Amino acid sequence: MTDLLNRLLPTVQKPARYTGGEYNQIVKDPKDVDVRIAYCFPDTYELGMSNLGMRILYGVMNEMEGVWCERVFAPWGDMEETMRRHQLPLWALESQEPIKNHDLIAFTIGYEMSYTNVLNMLELAGIPLHCHERQGLKHMVFAGGVCAYNPEPLADFVDFFSLGEGEEITVEIVSLYRKAKNEDWSKDQFLREVAKIPGVYVPSLYAHNYNADGTLAEIIPAPGAPKTVTKRIIEDLDHAYFPTRGIVPTTEIVHDRSNLEVFRGCIRGCRFCQAGFSCRPVRKKSPEVLYRQALESLEDSGNHELTLASLSTSDYRGLKPLTDLLIPYCQENKINLSVPSLRADNFSRELMEKLQTVRKSGLTFAPEAGTQRLRDVINKNLTEEEILDTCARAFSGGWNNVKLYFMLGLPTETDEDVLGIAELVYKIIKTWQQHASNKKRGLRVHVATAFFVPKPFTPFQWEKQITPEEYLRRTKLLKSAMPHKAVEYNYHAPDLSRLEAVLARGDRRLGAVLENAMRNGARLDGWDEYFRYDLWLDAFASCGIDPNFYTVRGIAEDEVLPWDSISVGVNKSFLLKERHRAYDGKVTPDCREGCSGCGADKLLKEVHCDA
């Protein structure tokens, strides 16, 4: 295979995507290995190698004795065409061997529009798509990631799902598989045993029955299967595995830098945000551990950029002592230190000036909604005064570029709310005129709007999604209200977001749609170059499924949800309460102001949220 691959690589774009051989990749002698794992990222090398979670679990599995985990990525279109023409099966980077030679096939899935990539990668590997077609322990397929919280659209193809944070559960799964392989268990025996591991969901152990109107009537677990599977978390992040000796890519990737995860979870309660609820409770690393990991990572990789990553980095209580430690080191070694995910209500001009001594990059904020009424509905806990005050401080410090992110189609949104975005933008322009210390360069305000997608495990999981036509009407209304030359407006195309909503809240019946779309050419759907809406519409029509059932219909509060067998630790009653508070325009304080009783603290051994 290697000889054929070497002949073909010069004919495709970016051949380094497919070669492996990077510094710090892990290669083991197959004679010393009992279990081989093909760890698949269902998108390109550039995205997969930028994924911190994948890097962590790659290291976790390879630290296990007798286990070899290798990386696999989805090929770009030109390479896939070449592979099919020459009958070249999908391979793992470390060994260059086909993944059909491996025992376990693992996927990490963070985006619904990568589902067809999962199916396509299995087909390219020569591995049967459907669970029932794969007999015995060989080619057991499992998956994790945020999309595993509603695994039902993939239930026909994935044998079991790992829910939550994987550092501990992955070791337990692989250890059980190793035992099953050595003792020659049947597939059914293994699935029943792996379902006993807390956090493992096995779709085949749950029967889904439907009402005549297409809604889900009941979910019946098999004898011995838990009624509800609760996600796993890592409580002590200071002692959790972290890859300071990570693989150094030999080609450009999306985030070509060292990343530090400062904490997990979020103290905020934005009602549209799946990550904000599904990643609870908040757990942090100490500044001392982060500083040590930063230096080890930078010195080993040779990277010249370091990013402090989290859902809301400026909420990290140790941010000042951490940056006080890092900034002198970064300045001395010419390393760019970036702190994304800042909020307008706790923006520190002093910190930003320390971070950007050479060049001031643009400010990025996400007000999400244009009026205070709608920001209260979504529980953004951000006022117009805070936004404008932050901009005034930044403009007086020399900043001239602002990026603002909003959503259109939020629950209860009216045209007045849409036009409120334009009004807020003009107030920011006026603030710059009043406070800018550097007016020679002029001001640029970049406005972007996304199409609201209702996601599972949020207070808005029951909401309707507006139609694509209505979304486009609102974008035109907003654009007409912002003719100022300083404003640049971009919006996401609605077709992709409509499909994202269908797959996010979908059930098992969508498996047929996924397979139909994939077999007719749908893949790399997250890339504009490859996304074809017509293939999806044809797939829905061929399978007799109306996508509106999952979007504009909305979901009744008493309806059985496809993901009701799964818990992220946040009580369903709390999500309903938050939905009602949204319609009443009531805000819920963040976790530091007072516990709102979401239930996530019960995932901790010591009942507290480290906010």
Solvent accessible surface area in square Angstrom, and as a share of the most:
residue,aa,sasa,rsa
1,M,73,0.33
2,T,62,0.36
3,D,106,0.55
4,L,43,0.21
5,L,1,0.00
6,N,83,0.42
7,R,158,0.58
8,L,15,0.07
9,L,15,0.08
10,P,106,0.67
11,T,97,0.56
12,V,13,0.08
13,Q,102,0.46
14,K,101,0.43
15,P,52,0.33
16,A,29,0.22
17,R,13,0.05
18,Y,14,0.05
19,T,52,0.30
20,G,8,0.07
21,G,59,0.57
22,E,6,0.03
23,Y,121,0.46
24,N,26,0.14
25,Q,39,0.17
26,I,54,0.28
27,V,89,0.51
28,K,49,0.21
29,D,57,0.30
30,P,66,0.42
31,K,175,0.74
32,D,103,0.53
33,V,21,0.12
34,D,55,0.28
35,V,0,0.00
36,R,29,0.11
37,I,0,0.00
38,A,0,0.00
39,Y,5,0.02
40,C,0,0.00
41,F,24,0.10
42,P,3,0.02
43,D,14,0.07
44,T,1,0.00
45,Y,2,0.01
46,E,12,0.05
47,L,61,0.30
48,G,0,0.00
49,M,4,0.02
50,S,17,0.11
51,N,51,0.26
52,L,36,0.18
53,G,39,0.38
54,M,4,0.02
55,R,51,0.19
56,I,9,0.04
57,L,35,0.17
58,Y,11,0.04
59,G,5,0.04
60,V,10,0.06
61,M,2,0.01
62,N,11,0.06
63,E,129,0.58
64,M,28,0.12
65,E,146,0.65
66,G,10,0.09
67,V,0,0.00
68,W,5,0.02
69,C,0,0.00
70,E,0,0.00
71,R,4,0.01
72,V,1,0.00
73,F,14,0.06
74,A,7,0.05
75,P,5,0.03
76,W,22,0.08
77,G,18,0.17
78,D,35,0.18
79,M,0,0.00
80,E,13,0.06
81,E,110,0.50
82,T,7,0.04
83,M,1,0.01
84,R,106,0.39
85,R,149,0.54
86,H,75,0.33
87,Q,162,0.72
88,L,8,0.04
89,P,31,0.20
90,L,6,0.03
91,W,9,0.03
92,A,0,0.00
93,L,7,0.04
94,E,13,0.06
95,S,29,0.19
96,Q,27,0.12
97,E,53,0.24
98,P,22,0.14
99,I,1,0.00
100,K,88,0.37
101,N,69,0.35
102,H,0,0.00
103,D,8,0.04
104,L,0,0.00
105,I,0,0.00
106,A,3,0.02
107,F,5,0.02
108,T,21,0.12
109,I,3,0.01
110,G,53,0.51
111,Y,74,0.28
112,E,9,0.04
113,M,3,0.01
114,S,7,0.04
115,Y,4,0.02
116,T,0,0.00
117,N,3,0.02
118,V,0,0.00
119,L,0,0.00
120,N,6,0.03
121,M,1,0.00
122,L,0,0.00
123,E,54,0.24
124,L,14,0.07
125,A,0,0.00
126,G,57,0.55
127,I,4,0.02
128,P,53,0.33
129,L,7,0.04
130,H,36,0.16
131,C,25,0.15
132,H,135,0.60
133,E,84,0.38
134,R,7,0.03
135,Q,138,0.61
136,G,35,0.33
137,L,19,0.10
138,K,89,0.38
139,H,31,0.14
140,M,2,0.01
141,V,0,0.00
142,F,10,0.04
143,A,1,0.00
144,G,14,0.13
145,G,29,0.27
146,V,49,0.28
147,C,11,0.07
148,A,3,0.02
149,Y,13,0.05
150,N,7,0.04
151,P,2,0.01
152,E,1,0.01
153,P,0,0.00
154,L,4,0.02
155,A,11,0.09
156,D,60,0.31
157,F,1,0.00
158,V,1,0.00
159,D,5,0.02
160,F,0,0.00
161,F,1,0.01
162,S,9,0.06
163,L,0,0.00
164,G,22,0.21
165,E,31,0.14
166,G,11,0.10
167,E,16,0.07
168,E,88,0.40
169,I,0,0.00
170,T,6,0.03
171,V,53,0.30
172,E,66,0.30
173,I,0,0.00
174,V,0,0.00
175,S,51,0.33
176,L,29,0.14
177,Y,2,0.01
178,R,65,0.24
179,K,95,0.40
180,A,0,0.00
181,K,82,0.35
182,N,102,0.52
183,E,95,0.43
184,D,126,0.65
185,W,30,0.11
186,S,63,0.41
187,K,28,0.12
188,D,84,0.44
189,Q,82,0.36
190,F,0,0.00
191,L,17,0.08
192,R,99,0.36
193,E,56,0.25
194,V,0,0.00
195,A,7,0.05
196,K,133,0.56
197,I,21,0.11
198,P,90,0.57
199,G,2,0.02
200,V,1,0.01
201,Y,0,0.00
202,V,0,0.00
203,P,4,0.02
204,S,84,0.54
205,L,14,0.07
206,Y,6,0.02
207,A,49,0.38
208,H,21,0.09
209,N,59,0.30
210,Y,69,0.26
211,N,71,0.36
212,A,120,0.93
213,D,101,0.52
214,G,15,0.14
215,T,17,0.10
216,L,10,0.05
217,A,39,0.30
218,E,77,0.35
219,I,34,0.17
220,I,81,0.41
221,P,44,0.28
222,A,25,0.19
223,P,122,0.77
224,G,78,0.75
225,A,16,0.12
226,P,50,0.32
227,K,163,0.69
228,T,61,0.36
229,V,5,0.03
230,T,53,0.31
231,K,9,0.04
232,R,41,0.15
233,I,22,0.11
234,I,9,0.05
235,E,56,0.25
236,D,72,0.38
237,L,2,0.01
238,D,39,0.20
239,H,159,0.71
240,A,21,0.16
241,Y,65,0.25
242,F,22,0.09
243,P,19,0.12
244,T,22,0.13
245,R,157,0.57
246,G,16,0.16
247,I,13,0.06
248,V,38,0.22
249,P,24,0.15
250,T,86,0.50
251,T,31,0.18
252,E,136,0.61
253,I,9,0.05
254,V,77,0.44
255,H,73,0.33
256,D,77,0.40
257,R,65,0.24
258,S,5,0.03
259,N,29,0.15
260,L,0,0.00
261,E,28,0.13
262,V,0,0.00
263,F,6,0.03
264,R,29,0.10
265,G,2,0.02
266,C,12,0.07
267,I,4,0.02
268,R,22,0.08
269,G,7,0.07
270,C,15,0.09
271,R,0,0.00
272,F,31,0.13
273,C,38,0.23
274,Q,23,0.10
275,A,29,0.23
276,G,4,0.04
277,F,1,0.00
278,S,1,0.01
279,C,44,0.27
280,R,12,0.04
281,P,2,0.01
282,V,8,0.04
283,R,6,0.02
284,K,77,0.32
285,K,6,0.02
286,S,29,0.19
287,P,24,0.15
288,E,117,0.52
289,V,24,0.14
290,L,0,0.00
291,Y,58,0.22
292,R,119,0.44
293,Q,7,0.03
294,A,0,0.00
295,L,37,0.18
296,E,71,0.32
297,S,13,0.09
298,L,5,0.02
299,E,118,0.53
300,D,30,0.15
301,S,26,0.17
302,G,47,0.46
303,N,33,0.17
304,H,127,0.57
305,E,50,0.23
306,L,0,0.00
307,T,3,0.02
308,L,0,0.00
309,A,29,0.23
310,S,23,0.15
311,L,76,0.38
312,S,6,0.04
313,T,0,0.00
314,S,19,0.12
315,D,4,0.02
316,Y,8,0.03
317,R,146,0.53
318,G,9,0.08
319,L,16,0.08
320,K,127,0.54
321,P,65,0.41
322,L,0,0.00
323,T,2,0.01
324,D,63,0.33
325,L,74,0.37
326,L,0,0.00
327,I,17,0.09
328,P,77,0.48
329,Y,37,0.14
330,C,4,0.02
331,Q,98,0.43
332,E,141,0.63
333,N,61,0.31
334,K,170,0.72
335,I,19,0.09
336,N,83,0.42
337,L,8,0.04
338,S,31,0.20
339,V,10,0.06
340,P,57,0.36
341,S,49,0.32
342,L,28,0.14
343,R,23,0.09
344,A,3,0.02
345,D,42,0.22
346,N,56,0.29
347,F,8,0.03
348,S,44,0.28
349,R,80,0.29
350,E,104,0.47
351,L,23,0.11
352,M,18,0.08
353,E,62,0.28
354,K,77,0.33
355,L,18,0.09
356,Q,26,0.11
357,T,87,0.51
358,V,147,0.84
359,R,176,0.64
360,K,62,0.26
361,S,45,0.29
362,G,31,0.30
363,L,5,0.02
364,T,67,0.39
365,F,5,0.02
366,A,36,0.28
367,P,0,0.00
368,E,20,0.09
369,A,1,0.01
370,G,5,0.05
371,T,28,0.16
372,Q,67,0.30
373,R,107,0.39
374,L,1,0.01
375,R,1,0.00
376,D,35,0.18
377,V,4,0.02
378,I,0,0.00
379,N,1,0.01
380,K,19,0.08
381,N,40,0.20
382,L,5,0.02
383,T,56,0.33
384,E,50,0.23
385,E,137,0.61
386,E,63,0.28
387,I,0,0.00
388,L,37,0.18
389,D,72,0.37
390,T,0,0.00
391,C,0,0.00
392,A,15,0.12
393,R,81,0.29
394,A,0,0.00
395,F,0,0.00
396,S,38,0.25
397,G,12,0.11
398,G,12,0.11
399,W,3,0.01
400,N,5,0.03
401,N,47,0.24
402,V,0,0.00
403,K,89,0.38
404,L,1,0.00
405,Y,93,0.35
406,F,3,0.01
407,M,23,0.10
408,L,0,0.00
409,G,3,0.03
410,L,3,0.02
411,P,11,0.07
412,T,49,0.28
413,E,17,0.07
414,T,68,0.40
415,D,58,0.30
416,E,135,0.60
417,D,4,0.02
418,V,0,0.00
419,L,72,0.36
420,G,6,0.05
421,I,2,0.01
422,A,5,0.04
423,E,100,0.45
424,L,1,0.01
425,V,0,0.00
426,Y,75,0.28
427,K,68,0.29
428,I,0,0.00
429,I,7,0.04
430,K,119,0.51
431,T,12,0.07
432,W,28,0.10
433,Q,92,0.41
434,Q,117,0.52
435,H,85,0.38
436,A,14,0.11
437,S,78,0.50
438,N,48,0.24
439,K,106,0.45
440,K,199,0.85
441,R,147,0.54
442,G,26,0.25
443,L,12,0.06
444,R,92,0.33
445,V,0,0.00
446,H,50,0.22
447,V,1,0.01
448,A,19,0.15
449,T,1,0.00
450,A,28,0.21
451,F,5,0.02
452,F,2,0.01
453,V,18,0.11
454,P,1,0.00
455,K,31,0.13
456,P,2,0.01
457,F,14,0.06
458,T,0,0.00
459,P,0,0.00
460,F,0,0.00
461,Q,2,0.01
462,W,2,0.01
463,E,8,0.03
464,K,133,0.56
465,Q,2,0.01
466,I,36,0.18
467,T,54,0.31
468,P,18,0.11
469,E,126,0.57
470,E,44,0.20
471,Y,0,0.00
472,L,60,0.30
473,R,104,0.38
474,R,27,0.10
475,T,1,0.01
476,K,143,0.61
477,L,46,0.23
478,L,0,0.00
479,K,125,0.53
480,S,86,0.55
481,A,30,0.23
482,M,12,0.05
483,P,111,0.70
484,H,59,0.26
485,K,180,0.76
486,A,10,0.08
487,V,18,0.10
488,E,68,0.30
489,Y,32,0.12
490,N,85,0.43
491,Y,94,0.36
492,H,101,0.45
493,A,66,0.51
494,P,10,0.06
495,D,45,0.23
496,L,41,0.20
497,S,11,0.07
498,R,32,0.12
499,L,2,0.01
500,E,29,0.13
501,A,0,0.00
502,V,0,0.00
503,L,1,0.01
504,A,3,0.02
505,R,4,0.01
506,G,0,0.00
507,D,5,0.03
508,R,49,0.18
509,R,77,0.28
510,L,1,0.00
511,G,1,0.01
512,A,53,0.41
513,V,1,0.00
514,L,0,0.00
515,E,33,0.15
516,N,40,0.20
517,A,0,0.00
518,M,1,0.01
519,R,132,0.48
520,N,89,0.46
521,G,34,0.33
522,A,2,0.02
523,R,34,0.12
524,L,3,0.02
525,D,1,0.00
526,G,36,0.34
527,W,63,0.22
528,D,134,0.70
529,E,119,0.53
530,Y,65,0.25
531,F,45,0.19
532,R,124,0.45
533,Y,43,0.16
534,D,64,0.33
535,L,16,0.08
536,W,2,0.01
537,L,72,0.36
538,D,85,0.44
539,A,0,0.00
540,F,4,0.02
541,A,81,0.63
542,S,81,0.52
543,C,43,0.26
544,G,70,0.68
545,I,32,0.16
546,D,82,0.42
547,P,13,0.08
548,N,57,0.29
549,F,41,0.17
550,Y,12,0.05
551,T,1,0.01
552,V,45,0.26
553,R,87,0.32
554,G,4,0.04
555,I,19,0.10
556,A,54,0.41
557,E,58,0.26
558,D,131,0.68
559,E,26,0.12
560,V,46,0.26
561,L,2,0.01
562,P,14,0.09
563,W,4,0.01
564,D,51,0.26
565,S,5,0.03
566,I,8,0.04
567,S,28,0.18
568,V,0,0.00
569,G,10,0.10
570,V,8,0.05
571,N,70,0.36
572,K,78,0.33
573,S,80,0.52
574,F,11,0.05
575,L,2,0.01
576,L,40,0.20
577,K,104,0.44
578,E,3,0.01
579,R,39,0.14
580,H,90,0.40
581,R,64,0.23
582,A,0,0.00
583,Y,111,0.42
584,D,95,0.49
585,G,32,0.31
586,K,105,0.44
587,V,58,0.33
588,T,13,0.08
589,P,66,0.42
590,D,18,0.09
591,C,35,0.21
592,R,84,0.31
593,E,133,0.59
594,G,38,0.37
595,C,104,0.62
596,S,36,0.23
597,G,45,0.43
598,C,11,0.07
599,G,7,0.07
600,A,0,0.00
601,D,26,0.13
602,K,155,0.66
603,L,43,0.21
604,L,9,0.05
605,K,188,0.79
606,E,120,0.54
607,V,105,0.61
608,H,86,0.38
609,C,47,0.28
610,D,47,0.24
611,A,12,0.09
